[in-house]
Amino acid sequence: MKKKYKKVFSLSLQSGYRNYTVRDLLESKGKKKLTQINVTTPEEAAAAEEAGIDLIIAGPPSPMKKIREAAPKTFFTCGLNWTEHESKESVVRKCLELIELGLDSLHCGSWNMEFVKYLSQFRIPIQGHVGLVPMKSTWTGGVKPFGKTSKEAEQIYKDIKELDGTSAWAVEVECVPKEILAELTKTTKLLTISIGSGSEGDVQFLFAEDILGHSLIDTPRHAKIYRNFNKIFASMQKERISAFKEFKNDVLTKKYPAKKHSIEIPKEELLKFKKFIKKK
């Protein structure tokens, strides 16, 4: 086992190894720049771990168990569908189910703060979310940057300070002016995770679908595309169609199945069976 991994017990007492503990992350603030990627498949998770990405995060309906198994040593934060939960007890029950999968942290940026504080009583690590929170965008004027006025920046500061009093270890800061994030990073013990908020956060965050170039929506201005998977997937689909057409043509022209694709029976056994059929 490489020294960069630490032996840990998950919150559900599963023994394993991780690249970071919460304590490591908090102690890294101001000392090193970390990376986080939102993954949706086990393949993306495995690639992130192999590439040395520091942190991964996934939300519903991603296959959390398979993602954990694909990247067993990478600090893994999980989101959940908050609209399914009408009470803090319901939220905690679901969080504990997820913790059973060996996850390291819960993302709860859209929650009732009382839910967050209640979850904190269980000492479950939390990643918060401020700035442009998509599910709260109706309150902030739509899907657009937030924090471009001093009043908006003050609100972000207050939101972060409220998280400071919980079991949060980090806060995602989305689409906030880079100068504001620079100031906010200095005022909190939490790691600031920048997505569209410049380079002054402790962690730089992007979605795998943007990095790989296969997003189902328009690529955000802050995202950088490193590969064109849409082109690759389109090429793969053309190859699928072509292969299926060839299969059908082979069947119609009796090229498939060929002798090598078939099972043969000894002639004497075949004769015996034919005689049996004639008697019936």
ROROTI-512836 format. One line per field, with one value per residue (C-alpha): residue number from 1; residue in one letter; x, y, z negated. Coordinates in steps of 0.5 Angstrom, whole numbers, plus 500, padded with zeros to 3 digits. Each point is the difference from the previous one (the first is absolute). Layout:
N
num (NUM,...)
residu (A,...)
u (X,...)
v (Y,...)
w (Z,...)
//
This chain:
280
num (1,2,3,4,5,6,7,8,9,10,11,12,13,14,15,16,17,18,19,20,21,22,23,24,25,26,27,28,29,30,31,32,33,34,35,36,37,38,39,40,41,42,43,44,45,46,47,48,49,50,51,52,53,54,55,56,57,58,59,60,61,62,63,64,65,66,67,68,69,70,71,72,73,74,75,76,77,78,79,80,81,82,83,84,85,86,87,88,89,90,91,92,93,94,95,96,97,98,99,100,101,102,103,104,105,106,107,108,109,110,111,112,113,114,115,116,117,118,119,120,121,122,123,124,125,126,127,128,129,130,131,132,133,134,135,136,137,138,139,140,141,142,143,144,145,146,147,148,149,150,151,152,153,154,155,156,157,158,159,160,161,162,163,164,165,166,167,168,169,170,171,172,173,174,175,176,177,178,179,180,181,182,183,184,185,186,187,188,189,190,191,192,193,194,195,196,197,198,199,200,201,202,203,204,205,206,207,208,209,210,211,212,213,214,215,216,217,218,219,220,221,222,223,224,225,226,227,228,229,230,231,232,233,234,235,236,237,238,239,240,241,242,243,244,245,246,247,248,249,250,251,252,253,254,255,256,257,258,259,260,261,262,263,264,265,266,267,268,269,270,271,272,273,274,275,276,277,278,279,280)
residu (M,K,K,K,Y,K,K,V,F,S,L,S,L,Q,S,G,Y,R,N,Y,T,V,R,D,L,L,E,S,K,G,K,K,K,L,T,Q,I,N,V,T,T,P,E,E,A,A,A,A,E,E,A,G,I,D,L,I,I,A,G,P,P,S,P,M,K,K,I,R,E,A,A,P,K,T,F,F,T,C,G,L,N,W,T,E,H,E,S,K,E,S,V,V,R,K,C,L,E,L,I,E,L,G,L,D,S,L,H,C,G,S,W,N,M,E,F,V,K,Y,L,S,Q,F,R,I,P,I,Q,G,H,V,G,L,V,P,M,K,S,T,W,T,G,G,V,K,P,F,G,K,T,S,K,E,A,E,Q,I,Y,K,D,I,K,E,L,D,G,T,S,A,W,A,V,E,V,E,C,V,P,K,E,I,L,A,E,L,T,K,T,T,K,L,L,T,I,S,I,G,S,G,S,E,G,D,V,Q,F,L,F,A,E,D,I,L,G,H,S,L,I,D,T,P,R,H,A,K,I,Y,R,N,F,N,K,I,F,A,S,M,Q,K,E,R,I,S,A,F,K,E,F,K,N,D,V,L,T,K,K,Y,P,A,K,K,H,S,I,E,I,P,K,E,E,L,L,K,F,K,K,F,I,K,K,K)
u (500,503,501,496,494,498,496,493,494,494,494,497,506,503,507,504,505,499,504,497,496,496,506,505,495,499,508,501,497,504,506,498,495,495,496,493,496,492,500,493,503,505,504,501,502,505,503,500,504,505,501,501,494,500,492,494,493,493,493,494,498,508,501,504,502,503,503,503,503,503,504,501,505,498,496,493,494,493,494,493,493,498,493,498,501,495,504,506,499,499,506,505,497,502,506,502,498,505,505,499,503,507,499,504,496,493,498,494,501,492,498,496,506,496,501,507,501,496,505,506,498,502,507,499,504,497,501,496,498,499,500,496,497,496,494,499,501,493,502,507,497,501,506,505,506,498,505,501,497,503,493,500,507,498,495,505,504,494,499,507,500,494,503,506,496,498,504,502,507,499,495,499,500,497,500,503,505,507,502,494,502,507,497,496,505,504,494,498,503,497,503,497,498,500,496,499,503,507,507,500,496,503,497,499,494,497,495,503,495,502,508,498,496,493,495,493,500,504,506,501,505,504,501,506,499,506,497,494,497,493,504,503,493,497,505,499,492,502,504,495,495,505,501,493,498,506,497,493,503,505,493,496,506,502,507,498,500,506,502,505,494,496,500,500,498,503,497,498,496,497,497,498,496,497,497,497,496,498,497,496)
v (500,507,505,505,496,500,494,502,498,503,503,493,496,498,499,503,505,507,506,505,500,506,502,500,504,505,500,501,507,505,495,497,500,494,498,497,497,498,493,496,493,495,501,508,498,495,505,505,496,498,507,502,504,502,500,497,502,497,501,496,496,498,493,502,493,498,507,499,493,503,505,497,505,507,504,500,505,498,504,498,502,505,500,493,502,504,500,500,493,497,504,497,493,500,503,494,495,504,500,492,500,503,507,505,507,502,506,504,507,500,498,504,502,497,493,501,502,494,496,503,497,493,503,498,504,505,504,506,505,507,505,498,494,497,498,507,504,503,503,503,502,494,496,506,502,502,505,505,505,502,498,493,499,501,495,495,501,499,494,497,503,496,493,502,498,493,494,503,499,503,505,500,507,501,505,506,505,498,506,498,493,502,504,495,494,505,500,493,494,496,498,504,496,504,499,506,504,501,497,503,494,494,495,501,496,498,495,494,501,507,497,494,504,497,504,500,507,506,500,506,505,498,493,498,494,496,494,499,494,502,499,494,497,503,496,494,500,500,494,497,501,498,493,499,501,495,495,500,500,494,496,502,497,494,502,500,495,497,493,502,504,493,494,493,494,493,497,494,503,505,494,496,507,500,493,502,505,496,495,506)
w (500,502,494,503,498,493,496,498,498,503,496,501,497,507,500,506,502,503,503,495,493,498,495,506,504,495,499,507,501,502,502,506,506,500,506,499,506,500,503,502,502,497,506,499,493,501,505,495,495,505,502,493,499,493,499,503,499,503,500,501,504,501,497,494,498,506,500,493,503,506,496,493,498,502,495,503,498,502,501,499,503,495,502,498,493,496,493,497,498,507,502,495,501,508,498,495,506,505,494,500,507,497,503,496,501,501,505,497,503,501,494,494,495,495,503,501,493,498,504,497,494,503,502,507,504,505,506,500,506,501,506,506,497,506,496,496,507,500,493,503,507,504,503,500,495,493,496,505,495,493,497,504,498,492,501,502,494,496,503,499,493,498,503,496,494,503,501,507,503,506,504,507,503,507,505,495,502,499,496,495,500,498,494,498,500,495,495,499,497,506,506,506,506,506,506,505,494,502,498,492,497,497,505,507,502,507,503,503,506,501,500,505,504,500,496,501,499,503,497,495,501,494,503,504,505,500,504,506,497,504,506,498,498,506,504,496,501,508,499,496,505,506,496,499,507,502,495,504,506,498,498,506,505,495,499,492,497,503,499,494,497,499,496,504,498,502,506,497,494,505,504,493,499,507,499,494,503,505,495,497)
//
